[in-house]
Amino acid sequence: MTERRRTPRAGTRARVCISHSVFGEVEGVTLDISDTGVLVQADHLPSLPVGAHVTLQFLDSVNPELRFNAKAVRQTRQGTAFELVDYEFGGARHSLEELRSQWARYVQYDRRG
């Protein structure tokens, strides 16, 4: 099978909260994360159709108030794969590119000490 992912993924276990107006909030754990998506295992998450939009909140994050808008792209026996669309912070929506840019500036600043 040919690898089709645009960005590499890293096996990462982190608690997440998945929210939707139909089923409310469900907690789960990530199995892997990439720059564009995440695979989540959640025992009580209903089966989601491809394209269903949810909100993801990374509970163990340094900044847990960031809420990522995501869409379901695949269901497997392991869990549900979500593509990250954008994120919300402070009442406004922002692109993932904006977050990457902010993170790059932070890393540069942190390296200078």
N, C-alpha and C positions, 0 to 999 in steps of 0.2 A: 504494500500500500504506500502510495506517495504522500509525503508530508505536505499538507496544504496550508498550514498555519503561516500567517504573516509575521508573527513575533514568537520568540521562544517562550515556553512556559516553565514555571518553577513549581515543584511540589511544595505547597505551603498550607499549613493547617492554621486557620484563623476563624474565629466565630463571626458569623454574619447574621443579619436580620433581613429577611425578605418580606416586603410589604406590597399589598395589592388591595384595592377596595373590595374585591369579592371575598377573599379569604382572610383578610386582616394581616397579622404578622406571624411569621414562622421563623424560628431560629434554626440555623444549620452551621455547617463547617465547610470551609473551602478544602478542596483536594489539590487544586493547582490554580495558579494565577499567571496571567500574561499581561502584556501592556494593553491588550484590547479586550480581555475577557476573563472569565472565572468559571471553574467547575465546582458546583456546590452539592453537598450531600445533606439532605434534610428529611428526616423521617416523616414529618407531617405535611410536607409540601404536596399539594394536589398536582396531578399531571397537568402540565401547561402546554398549550398548543405552540408550535413554532411561531414566533413573532409576538407572543404575549409580552407586554411591557410590565415591569415590576420596578420597585425601588430597592436597592441594596445598600445596606449600611454595614461597614466593617467595624464591629464592636471592639476589637482589640487594637484598632488603629491609634496612632498618635492624635489623629483628628477625627474622632468617631462621629462628629456632627456632619461630616460630608455625606451626602446621600447621592448615590450613583443611580442614574436612570439606565436600565438595562433591558434587553429583550432576550427571551428564550430562543436559543438556536438549535438545541438538541437535547434529547432525553436518552440516557443510557442506564444500564443497571447500576452504575456507580453513582449517578446523580444527574443534575440538570446543568447544562452549559449555557452561560449567559454572555452576550456581547455587551460590553460597556458602551453606552451611547454618549452620555455627557454626565455632568454632576451638578448638584445644587449646593450652594453655600450662602448663608446670609440673605436668604430670600431671592437669590438670583441664580439663573442657570449659566453654566460655563462649559466651554468645550474641553475635551480631554487634552487637546494640544495646549491649551492655556495652563492646565495642571502640570503637564510635562515641562513646560517652559519655567514655571515657578519652581518646580522641583530641581531642575538643572541649575537655576540661579542659587538655590539654597545649598546644593552640593558644592558649587564653586565657592560660595561664601564660607561654608563650613571647612573646606580644605585650606583656606587662607588663615583660619584660626583666629 
